[in-house]
């Protein structure tokens, strides 16, 4: 599972994908109050993990992005600050899953 991504806001992130390990990139409308985004294997809050949210340049715009650089293949719930599920996403081994929550987080 992923802990904090090993990078700062201006650094190039390093992904550790291959075999049964993938990565997850989540775009948000705003940086959460705590500066982090939570995720957990679907239905398993005992294995919850988090990563920082950093503003990145995406397509010429500044966008808050959370990167989980090494995630075991499977279904995951992405959670808001109150640990409510924002979305469920499948992460495949050797792949980078992308999730756009810009609309879902406009008011959160």
PEJO-V982202 format. One record per backbone hydrogen bond with DSSP energy under -0.5 kcal/mol. NH is the residue of the N-H (numbers start at 1). CO is the residue of the C=O. E is the energy in kcal/mol with one decimal. If there is no record, write none. Layout:
nh,co,e
NH,CO,E
NH,CO,E
This chain:
nh,co,e
7,5,-2.2
11,8,-0.9
16,69,-2.1
18,21,-2.8
21,18,-2.1
22,71,-3.4
23,95,-2.2
24,68,-2.4
25,97,-2.8
26,66,-2.9
27,99,-2.7
28,64,-2.7
29,101,-0.6
35,32,-2.0
37,51,-2.6
38,79,-1.0
39,49,-2.7
40,77,-1.9
42,75,-2.5
44,41,-2.7
47,44,-1.8
48,45,-1.4
49,39,-2.9
51,37,-1.7
53,35,-2.4
54,52,-0.5
54,65,-2.7
56,63,-2.9
58,56,-0.7
58,61,-3.2
61,58,-1.5
63,56,-3.2
63,61,-0.6
64,28,-0.7
65,54,-2.9
66,26,-2.8
67,52,-0.7
68,24,-3.2
68,66,-0.5
69,67,-0.7
71,22,-3.3
73,20,-3.1
74,91,-2.4
76,89,-2.9
77,40,-3.0
78,87,-2.9
79,38,-2.4
80,84,-2.5
83,80,-2.1
86,78,-3.6
87,78,-1.3
89,76,-2.7
91,74,-3.1
91,89,-0.5
92,90,-0.5
94,21,-2.8
95,92,-1.6
97,23,-3.0
97,95,-0.6
99,25,-2.6
101,27,-3.0
101,99,-0.8
105,101,-1.9
106,103,-1.0
